[in-house]
Amino acid sequence: MCLDCGCENANLLTVKGRVSSLQEINLKDIKPLTKKMKIGKDILSKNNKYAEKNRKQFNSAGVSVVNFMSSPGAGKTSLLCALKEFLPRDIDLKVVVGDLETEIDATRLKKHYDNVEQINTISSCHLDAEMLTDKTIDMKGAGLLLIENIGNLVCPASFDLGEHKKVALISLTEGEEKPLKYPLLFKDCNLVVITKTDLKPHLSINIELLISNIRKVNSEVKIIMTNTKTLEGLKDLSKWLIESKH
């Protein structure tokens, strides 16, 4: 997708075979592509085929899938940890966590959820549909699948995973302009969750302007204000997840 961030890591690495960590390779071996080709094929066509296959399998299994996306540090993991206590106990839950390296977030989530699976992409800055197939993740016992995508406001928004709903998170610390600077994520999402509202007294952010900028990109999207300190908005978020369950 983009040469600088590593999305096309399969073409950038000269090492043979699959690696489990960048620590296993010599970074001097990573070379940028020097040749560009113009082709008449949608570069996302392969991903979209996997996504449609995933969606059919999710539907057949009765699994509702929600993709949470945001910049790094917006509070996805903290939100999902706190959210668990507000979700009905009779729903079978599964969480899939995407990160380049480590299982730090998965370890945190396992304290709250029984069914958590980590996907490490090594150098790709987004999850793609092939990573979510029934051959790569275990969907057994899942009625509601919550995906914590890799922290990135750009690439995750471009890759359909086969999910039913998209949720964009933005924290008050990120400023009012992010929805205008990174419109794709906010344009295509079904819900915007504003996080870390407890920090409002310490920031100069204009929340009304932030909401206005979200509306400029997606005029009808639902917005929920949250923070994990006072648990503001988590009941509303849980209600939205259940009511929008596919």
CORSULLIN-V449965 format. One record per helix or strand. SS is the DSSP state (~ for helix, > for strand). FROM is the first residue (numbers start at 1). LEN is the number of residues. If there is no record, write none. Layout:
# CORSULLIN-V449965
ss->SS from->FROM len->LEN
ss->SS from->FROM len->LEN
This chain:
# CORSULLIN-V449965
ss->~ from->9 len->4
ss->> from->13 len->1
ss->~ from->22 len->3
ss->~ from->27 len->3
ss->> from->30 len->1
ss->~ from->45 len->17
ss->> from->64 len->6
ss->~ from->76 len->11
ss->> from->93 len->7
ss->~ from->104 len->6
ss->> from->116 len->5
ss->~ from->129 len->4
ss->> from->144 len->5
ss->~ from->155 len->4
ss->> from->165 len->7
ss->~ from->172 len->3
ss->~ from->178 len->4
ss->~ from->183 len->6
ss->> from->191 len->5
ss->~ from->197 len->6
ss->~ from->207 len->11
ss->> from->222 len->4
ss->~ from->234 len->10
